[in-house]
């Protein structure tokens, strides 16, 4: 025998109550199923498979033996970019060979390594730390975006300067065939890259309405007394590297990846890629530049 009781003033039997409860459960289930499912953003800014709407930034840092600068760079960039809600990862492209440092070729390697999984790259010096929060690292949808402009860079102020920190979409970097591989030693690779962008009719954009200047927009942590620039010129290097390179680029950069490591600095994740750059000594014999013999003074 079913028991009966009062429900909101009505006399209801146990069987009727069961029917009402099942009906109410069915209606609520249909209502909840109709609500949209919105994926939550990851809280630590690591790339997540549940993130669909945001563009992903690969920070490419050409690197050799600057560990004290790296220890300062990584925490600073995490703190700076987390304020902007940027989805990013830092890739340290470390040159591990006996040749002179080749910043452009290392950036080419970084592009190749990240192009399948990231939407744009930041060509970023390890010794240049942004201080002004109005310097935005968002997706450069309107063209290459030079964050460290001549008006705010601590050292370089000529109009065609695009070194330091440059954001560029993967397809635009690929369009201009990346950077020249001819620049062993310090300097001029950015100037040649500017000409590549100009030839491709890609206008370089820069931050606007920045009220800080060369002294307080960035912090330049390079110690030139401890680590001198390799400005030597050997063989016919000076003549070749003053012209636009229409031969080499990302399509023919010669390298080997010896190892890849996921590294934590202050619990912050980065990827270190150890790269051997292979020099064509017929084309660029200045990849190794012997020190001139010291002349003994005659007493």
Secondary structure, 3 states (H helix, E strand, C coil): CCCEEEECCEEEEHHHHHHHHHHHHHHHHHHHHCCCCCCCCCCCCCCCCCCCCCCEEEEEEEECCCHHHHHHHHHHHHHHHHCCCCEEEEEEEEECCCCCCCHHHHHHHHHHHHCCCCCEEEEECCCEEECCCCCCCCCCCCCCEECCCCCCCCCCCCCCCCCCEEEEEHHHHHHCCCCCCCCCCCCCHHHHHHHHHHHCCCCCEECCCCCCCCCCCEEECCCCCCCCCCCCCCCCHHHHCCCCCCCCCCCCCCEEEEEEEEEEECCEEEEEEEEEECCCCCCCHHHCCCCCCCCCCCC
